[in-house]
Amino acid sequence: MLVKLFRIGFVTALSAAFACGQAPPPPAATPGAGSEGTADPGANTASAGKDVEKGAEGADKGAGAPRAMARGAGEGDGERIAVGGSGRGPNDDSIGGGFPVRTIAPAEAGTWTGGNEVDTGEGAKSPVPVTAADPSWGSPKAPVTIVAFSDLECPFCSRAAGTLAELAKIYGKDQLRIVWKNFPLEFHKNARPAAEAAMAVFKLKGAPWFWAYHDALFAGRIDPQVIDGSLPRGLTRKSVDATLASGEIGKKIDEDIELGKKIGVTGTPAFFINGVHLSGAQPIDKFRAIIDEQIATARKTTASGTAPEKVYAVLSAKNYQKPADRPGAAPSQAEDPTTVWRVPVDGSPVRGKNTALVTLVMFTDFQCPFCVRVTPTIEQLTRDYGDKLRIVYKNNPLPFHKDAEPAAELALEARAQKGDAGFWKAHDLIFAANGKLGPEDLEGIAKNLGLDLKKASDAIEKKKYKDRIDQDLNLADDVQANGTPHFFINGRRLVGAQPIDKFKALIDEEITKAEALVKKGTPAAKLYDTIIKDGKTPPPPEKVKAIPAFTKDNPTKGPANAKVTVQIFSDFECPFCKRVEPTLAELDAAYPGKLRFVWRNKPLPFHKNAMPAALAAMEAYKQKGNDAFWKMHDAFFQDQTQLDRASIERTATALGLDVQKVLAAIDGQTYKALIDADIKAGEDVGITGTPAFVINGYLVSGAQPLGKFKKVVDLALKEAK
């Protein structure tokens, strides 16, 4: 049965384009590099009616590349839209797909109880000011303060709220303070009323009950009944309205919105961690990398004489960057619709004639709520323009949408069995399911389409069309289609679920240009190829200057005469280094006998166990060669919580090493000179964070997807012939 086979089929690999880096921390928690992807430049395109779903961004120079949704952890997503009112966007209900079905019950104090000390006034001196008027959890003397701009109807804010709760458990109120700022999005009709009710709860019952109510609202989709029914016992709609009557709460929410706009918040959720900007529902590792770094910096700050209650104002002033000054803050892709990109049709599913004056290429994801939302717009465009418009479908399944790739496999199988018409019928049925794409749902769609169910189930289970999907993903990477939905209209970019007028403005311009080309003699069937012939293409991979050579003291894996050498600059405690390890294994398997991997140590100073682990691994190499090193390497990355001295000792014992020599290497820092040489070699070519890779002289920064590595390896192999 399709259901049975599908359940063992698709597994999403969460390998985000992230990296660790050193102080001072910029917005992407990476030294000397800013966020280039989902959460930053791609997000700075807010406009009413536009939504785009993105994911974890990477950063430059040791932090990942600008492939935001970057086939990675997929949690760097959020909502980008105008804020402040109670307006409603097109098909607003579709966004609720991010929430589970809920029951209504009064809020109960729980997770957030306690830790609600009030700021004494020092926080107001920060460029991201915090005052007693803000709901908060944690001590004002905590070394790290997270200021969260959020929307109580945003599903990505709900996801991020769970991450914040987990961070509160990990760090406790004396190490971490969390502060709420209101940023209700205009197209969420219930967001403003929910914010007003929540702030009324805060005023009437204090911060612990604010957080309890906050949790109750984020438990599922909200509406007026949920907003009232989730009020803590003892509070009613009448008491809330009485509190709102003064206008004080409405003013506070407006002030939060204006502050957010001033400091560059364009959507939700958005965070400032001691002033460091982080945008989107990022994975917990992303937060922890910044928090750990800031704790270390705060300790130095207090040691130099700064009072604990002043640390937030001091560090946030140091870390904060104005929106225009943030790395990657140049005009965003969506603000440059004039550039024509070379986006080939290349055998993709097509709806419309090849003689159409305009070709609209769309990169989309069957589980993305914004793609669902924009589908009626695309359908209307096909009706309005008829034979003048051709639609081309490109797959861009986001990795945190577990059902997106199986749905894409099913649609492509429908095409294989029933042609383009079958694909588009599958496309329409899948989007009509509004995100309900579980095994039973896909089986129902397959039956509705009249497909051979055995072939359909095989396509999903065996990922029959993985190469085709990967081809689309690589093209998306090339043309910087960093989220979904993403469109190119005769090569001109349009990002997100825009109003139909935005599409029509570009289409009408392109029709005029195309008609002029036809009049000059360009055959209609060659119009699109002519228009994009000289379109923009991706820049070549970054080439670094000559890197200091590795030596016999560097552990290696693979044949010494391999045509391609992959130098790995890594840190055993870096979560992003761990995340990229399965990708490297896939890369090795994809090029049997053609790659040589070389380990180069780069333990970051704020990872306290990274240097001892590096010293121990080098001693393993000294004792028993490459085999022992890579076994210890695998053990360390298997469980990064087991890197303390006792754990290293256990690992050394299990590997049959001379444990006393391992411990002596740690205590005496026997291999520090070798490790320092690796660090300097990386710094000489601009590597400041981990992981980073030099592949035959080409730099790849961050835990990139497999496709990114393969592009560079293919280029290196071509050049090596």
DOFI-437958 format. One line per 5 residues: number of its first residue (from 1); their letters; for each residue y, z, x of C-alpha. Coordinates in steps of 0.5 Angstrom, whole numbers. Each point is the difference from the previous one (the first is absolute). Last residue first. Layout:
N
NUM) A) Y,Z,X; ...
This chain:
721
721) KAEKL) 34,-31,84; 4,6,0; 6,-2,-4; -5,-1,-6; -3,6,1
716) ALDVV) 6,4,0; 3,-4,-6; -7,2,-3; 1,7,2; 7,1,-3
711) KKFKG) -2,-3,-6; -6,5,-1; 4,6,2; 5,-1,-6; -6,-2,-5
706) LPQAG) -4,6,2; 6,4,-3; 5,4,4; -1,7,3; 7,0,4
701) SVLYG) 3,-5,5; -3,-7,2; 3,-2,7; -3,-7,3; -1,0,7
696) NIVFA) -8,-1,0; 0,4,-6; 4,7,1; -1,5,-5; 4,6,-3
691) PTGTI) -2,6,-4; 4,4,1; 7,0,2; 5,-2,5; -2,-6,3
686) GVDEG) 5,-4,3; -3,-4,6; 2,5,5; -2,6,-5; -7,-3,0
681) AKIDA) -1,0,7; 3,7,0; -5,3,-4; -5,-3,3; 2,3,7
676) DILAK) 1,7,-3; -7,0,-2; -3,-2,7; 5,5,2; -2,5,-5
671) YTQGD) -8,-1,2; -1,7,3; 4,4,-5; -3,6,4; -1,4,-7
666) IAALV) -3,-7,-3; -4,-2,5; -3,7,1; -2,0,-7; -3,-7,1
661) KQVDL) -3,3,7; -3,6,-4; -3,-4,-5; -4,-5,5; -2,-5,-6
656) GLATA) -6,-1,-4; 4,-3,-6; -1,6,-4; 3,5,5; 6,-5,1
651) TREIS) 1,1,-8; -1,7,0; 5,1,5; 5,-4,-3; -1,4,-6
646) ARDLQ) 1,6,3; 7,-3,4; 3,-2,-6; -2,-8,-3; -4,1,-6
641) TQDQF) 5,-1,-5; 0,-7,2; -7,-1,-3; -3,-7,2; 6,-2,4
636) FADHM) -3,5,6; -7,-1,-1; 1,-8,1; 4,1,6; -5,5,3
631) KWFAD) -5,-5,-1; 5,-5,3; 1,4,6; -8,1,1; -2,-7,-1
626) NGKQK) 6,-2,5; -2,4,6; -4,6,0; 4,6,4; 6,-4,1
621) YAEMA) 0,-3,-7; -1,7,-3; 6,3,5; 4,-5,-3; -2,2,-7
616) ALAAP) 2,7,1; 7,-1,3; 1,-5,-6; -2,6,-5; 4,5,4
611) MANKH) 6,-5,0; -1,-1,-8; -1,7,-2; 8,2,-1; 2,-6,-3
606) FPLPK) 7,0,1; 0,-2,7; -3,-7,-2; -7,-2,4; 1,-7,2
601) NRWVF) -7,-1,4; -2,-7,1; -7,-3,-2; -2,-7,2; -3,-4,-5
596) RLKGP) -3,-7,2; -1,-5,-5; -4,-7,0; -7,3,0; -1,0,-8
591) YAADL) 7,-2,-3; 0,3,-7; -4,6,2; 5,2,4; 5,-1,-5
586) EALTP) -4,4,-5; 0,6,5; 7,-1,1; 1,1,-7; -4,6,-1
581) EVRKC) 4,3,6; 7,-1,-3; 0,6,-5; -2,5,6; 6,-3,4
576) FPCEF) 4,1,-6; -2,7,-1; 3,2,7; -4,5,4; -4,-4,4
571) DSFIQ) 6,-4,3; 0,-7,1; 2,-6,4; -6,-5,-1; 0,-6,5
566) VTVKA) -3,-6,-3; -3,-5,5; -1,-7,-2; -4,-5,4; -6,5,1
561) NAPGK) -2,0,8; -1,7,0; -4,0,-6; 1,6,-6; 2,7,1
556) TPNDK) 5,3,5; 2,7,2; 6,0,5; -1,2,7; -2,-7,2
551) TFAPI) 7,-2,-1; 5,-2,-5; 5,-5,2; 8,2,-1; 2,-4,-6
546) AKVKE) 3,-7,2; 6,-1,-5; -2,1,-8; -1,-6,-4; 1,1,-8
541) PPPPT) -4,-4,-4; 3,-7,-2; 5,0,-5; -2,-1,-7; 2,-7,-3
536) KGDKI) 6,-2,-4; 0,-7,-4; 1,-7,4; -6,-3,-4; 2,5,-6
531) ITDYL) 4,-5,-4; -4,-6,2; -7,3,-2; 3,2,-7; 2,-7,-1
526) KAAPT) -6,-4,2; -2,-1,-7; 7,-2,-3; 0,-6,6; 7,1,4
521) GKKVL) 4,-6,-2; 7,2,1; 0,1,-8; -6,5,1; 4,4,5
516) AEAKT) 6,1,-5; -5,2,-5; -3,5,4; 7,3,2; 1,1,-7
511) IEEDI) -6,3,-2; 0,5,6; 7,3,-3; -3,0,-7; -6,4,3
506) LAKFK) 4,5,3; 4,2,-6; -6,-1,-4; -3,6,4; 5,5,0
501) DIPQA) 1,-2,-8; -7,2,-1; 1,7,2; -3,2,7; -7,3,1
496) GVLRR) 1,0,7; 2,-4,6; 3,-7,0; 0,-4,6; 1,-7,1
491) GNIFF) -5,-5,2; 0,-5,-6; 0,7,-4; -3,5,4; -2,6,-4
486) HPTGN) -3,7,2; -3,5,-5; -2,4,3; 2,2,7; 1,-2,7
481) AQVDD) 1,-7,-1; 2,-1,8; -1,-8,0; -6,1,6; -3,7,-4
476) ALNLD) 0,-4,-6; -4,-6,3; -5,5,3; -1,3,-6; -1,-6,-3
471) QDIRD) -5,-2,5; -3,7,-1; -1,-2,-7; -4,-7,2; -4,4,5
466) KYKKK) -2,5,-5; -2,-5,-5; -8,2,-1; 2,8,1; -7,1,0
461) EIADS) 0,5,-6; 5,-4,-4; -2,-7,1; -7,3,-1; 2,3,-7
456) AKKLD) 3,-7,-2; -6,-4,2; -5,4,-4; 5,0,-6; 0,-7,-1
451) LGLNK) 7,-1,-3; 2,0,-7; 7,2,1; -1,5,-5; -6,2,4
446) AIGEL) 4,1,6; 5,4,-3; -5,5,-3; -3,1,7; 7,1,3
441) DEPGL) 1,5,-5; -6,3,1; 1,1,7; 7,3,0; 6,-5,-1
436) KGNAA) 4,4,-5; 7,-2,3; 3,-3,-6; -6,-4,-2; 4,-6,-2
431) FILDH) 1,-1,7; -7,-1,1; -1,-4,-6; 6,-5,2; -3,-1,7
426) AKWFG) -7,-1,-2; 3,-6,-5; 4,-2,6; -6,0,5; -4,-4,-6
421) ADGKQ) 5,-5,0; 0,-1,7; -7,-2,0; -6,3,-4; -5,3,4
416) ARAEL) 4,1,7; 6,1,-4; -3,6,-3; -3,2,6; 7,1,3
411) ALEAA) 2,4,-6; -6,5,1; 2,0,8; 7,2,-2; -2,5,-5
406) PEADK) -5,3,5; 6,0,5; 5,4,-5; -5,5,-2; 2,5,5
401) HFPLP) 7,-1,0; 2,4,6; -2,-6,5; 5,-4,-4; -3,-7,-2
396) NNKYV) 5,-6,2; -4,-6,-3; 5,-6,0; 1,-4,-7; 4,-7,0
391) IRLKD) 4,-1,-6; 3,-7,-1; 6,-1,-4; 3,-7,-2; -6,-1,-5
386) GYDRT) 2,5,-5; 7,4,2; 0,4,-6; -7,1,-1; -2,2,7
381) LQEIT) 6,4,1; -2,4,-6; -7,1,3; 3,3,6; 5,5,-4
376) PTVRV) -6,2,-4; -4,1,7; 6,5,3; -2,6,-3; -8,-1,2
371) CFPCQ) 3,-1,7; 4,6,0; -6,4,-2; -4,-2,6; -7,-1,-2
366) FDTFM) -1,-7,1; 4,-1,6; 5,-5,1; 3,-5,5; 3,-6,-4
361) VLTVL) 2,-7,2; 5,-3,-5; 0,-8,2; 6,-4,-3; 1,-7,-2
356) ATNKG) -7,-1,-2; -4,-6,2; -6,5,2; -1,1,-7; -1,7,-3
351) RVPSG) -4,7,1; -3,0,7; -5,4,3; 1,0,8; -3,-6,4
346) DVPVR) 6,1,5; 6,0,-4; 4,1,6; 6,5,1; 4,-2,5
341) WVTTP) 6,4,-1; 7,-2,-3; 6,5,1; 5,0,-5; -3,6,-4
336) DEAQS) 3,5,5; 1,6,-3; -7,1,-2; -2,0,7; 4,6,2
331) PAAGP) 7,-1,3; 0,4,7; -3,7,-1; -6,0,4; 2,6,4
326) RDAPK) 5,4,-3; 7,-1,1; 2,-3,-7; -4,6,-4; 4,5,4
321) QYNKA) -5,4,5; -2,7,0; -3,3,6; 5,4,3; 3,2,-7
316) SLVAY) -6,2,-2; -2,4,6; 6,4,0; 1,1,-8; -8,2,0
311) VKEPA) 0,5,6; 6,4,-3; -4,5,-4; -4,1,7; 6,2,4
306) TGSAT) 1,-5,6; -1,4,6; -3,-5,5; -7,3,-2; 2,-2,-7
301) TKRAT) 1,-8,2; -6,0,4; -4,3,-6; 3,-5,-5; -2,-6,5
296) AIQED) -7,2,0; 0,1,-8; 3,-7,-1; -5,-3,4; -5,3,-4
291) IIARF) 3,-2,-6; 1,-7,2; -7,-1,1; -2,4,-6; 4,-4,-5
286) KDIPQ) -4,-7,3; -6,4,0; 1,2,-8; -1,-8,-2; 7,-3,-2
281) AGSLH) 2,0,-7; 7,-4,2; 6,1,4; 0,5,6; 7,1,3
276) VGNIF) 1,5,6; 5,5,-2; -4,7,1; -5,-4,-4; 4,-5,-5
271) FAPTG) -5,-2,-5; 0,-6,-5; -4,-1,-6; 3,-4,-4; 5,-5,1
266) TVGIK) 6,-3,4; 2,7,4; 5,-2,5; 4,6,1; 5,-1,-5
261) KGLEI) -4,-3,-5; -4,7,0; 6,4,0; 2,-4,-6; -6,1,-3
256) DEDIK) 0,8,1; 7,0,-2; -2,-3,-7; -6,5,0; 5,6,1
251) KGIEG) 5,-3,-5; -5,0,-5; -2,7,1; 7,2,-1; 1,-3,-6
246) SALTA) 1,6,-4; -5,-2,-5; -6,-1,4; -1,8,0; 0,-1,-8
241) DVSKR) -4,-6,0; -6,4,4; 0,6,-4; -1,-5,-6; -5,-4,3
236) TLGRP) -4,7,1; -1,5,6; -4,6,-1; -6,-3,3; 1,-5,5
231) LSGDI) 2,-7,-2; -5,-5,0; 0,-1,-8; 7,-2,1; 0,-5,5
226) VQPDI) -7,-3,-2; 2,-1,-7; 6,-4,2; -4,-4,5; -4,1,6
221) RGAFL) -6,-4,3; -4,5,4; 0,7,4; 6,-1,3; 4,3,-6
216) ADHYA) -5,6,1; 2,0,8; 7,0,-1; 0,6,-6; -4,4,5
211) WFWPA) 5,-2,6; 6,2,-5; -4,6,-2; 0,3,7; 8,-3,1
206) GKLKF) 3,5,-5; -1,1,-7; 6,-2,-4; 3,-4,5; -6,-3,3
201) VAMAA) -3,-2,-7; 7,-3,-2; -1,-4,6; -7,-2,-2; 3,-2,-7
196) EAAPR) 5,-4,3; -4,-4,5; -5,-1,-6; 5,-3,-4; 2,-5,6
191) ANKHF) -7,-2,1; -2,-2,-7; 3,-7,0; -2,-2,6; 4,-6,2
186) ELPFN) 6,4,2; -4,4,6; 1,7,0; 2,3,7; 1,7,-1
181) KWVIR) -1,4,7; -5,5,1; 0,4,7; -7,2,3; 1,5,6
176) LQDKG) -6,1,5; -2,4,6; 1,7,-3; -2,-2,-7; -7,-3,2
171) YIKAL) -2,-5,5; -6,-3,-3; 1,3,-7; 7,-3,-1; -3,-7,3
166) EALTG) -5,0,-5; 5,1,-6; 5,-6,4; -6,-5,0; -2,2,-8
161) AARSC) 8,-1,-1; -1,-7,4; -5,-3,-6; 5,3,-5; 5,-4,3
156) FPCEL) -4,-6,0; -1,0,-7; 7,1,-1; 2,3,-7; 3,7,3
151) DSFAV) 4,-4,5; 1,2,7; 5,2,6; -4,4,5; 4,5,5
146) ITVPA) -5,2,5; 2,6,4; -3,2,7; 1,6,4; -1,5,-6
141) KPSGW) 6,4,0; 2,-2,-7; -7,2,-2; -4,-3,-5; 0,-4,-6
136) SPDAA) 6,-3,-3; 4,-2,-6; 7,-2,2; 6,4,-3; -1,5,6
131) TVPVP) 3,-6,4; -3,-5,5; 4,-5,3; -3,-7,3; 6,-1,5
126) SKAGE) -1,8,1; 5,5,-1; -2,2,-7; -7,3,4; 4,5,3
121) GTDVE) 2,3,-7; -5,6,-1; -6,-5,-3; -4,4,-5; -7,3,2
116) NGGTW) -5,-3,-5; -6,1,4; -4,3,-5; -4,-4,-6; -1,-8,2
111) TGAEA) -7,0,-1; 0,4,-7; 5,1,-5; -3,-3,-7; 3,-6,-3
106) PAITR) -1,0,-8; -5,-5,-2; -1,-7,-1; -6,-4,1; 0,-6,5
101) VPFGG) -3,-7,1; 1,-2,7; 7,-2,3; 1,-7,5; -1,-4,-6
96) GISDD) 6,3,-3; 4,-6,3; -2,-5,-5; 4,4,-6; 6,-3,3
91) NPGRG) -2,-7,-2; 7,-2,2; 5,6,2; 2,6,-4; 7,3,1
86) SGGVA) 1,8,0; 5,0,5; 0,2,7; -3,-5,5; -1,-7,2
81) IREGD) -7,-2,2; -4,0,6; -7,4,-2; -5,2,6; -5,-1,4
76) GEGAG) -1,2,7; -7,2,-2; -4,-6,2; -4,3,6; 0,-7,3
71) RAMAR) 0,-7,-2; 7,0,2; 3,1,-6; 6,0,5; -2,-5,5
66) PAGAG) 6,1,4; -4,2,6; -3,7,2; 3,6,3; 0,-1,8
61) KDAGE) 6,-4,1; 1,-2,-7; -2,3,-6; -5,0,-6; 1,1,-7
56) AGKEV) -5,3,-5; 0,-4,-6; 4,-4,-5; 0,-1,-7; 6,-4,-2
51) DKGAS) 5,1,-6; 6,-4,-3; 3,1,-6; 7,3,2; 1,-1,7
46) ATNAG) -3,4,6; -1,-4,7; 0,5,5; -7,1,-1; -3,-5,4
41) PDATG) 5,2,6; -3,7,0; -6,3,-4; -4,-6,0; 1,-3,6
36) ESGAG) 4,1,7; 1,7,1; 4,1,6; -2,0,7; 3,4,6
31) PTAAP) -5,6,-1; -4,0,-6; 0,4,-6; 2,-6,-4; 7,2,-1
26) PPPAQ) 2,2,7; -3,6,4; 3,2,6; -6,1,3; -6,-3,1
21) GCAFA) -5,-5,-4; -6,0,-5; -2,-7,-3; -1,-3,-7; -2,-7,-2
16) ASLAT) -5,3,-5; -8,0,1; -2,2,-7; -7,-4,-1; -1,-2,-7
11) VFGIR) -7,0,-2; -3,-6,-5; -7,0,-1; -4,6,-2; 3,0,-7
6) FLKVL) 0,-7,-1; -7,-1,0; -2,5,-6; 6,-3,-4; -2,-7,1
1) M) -7,1,-2
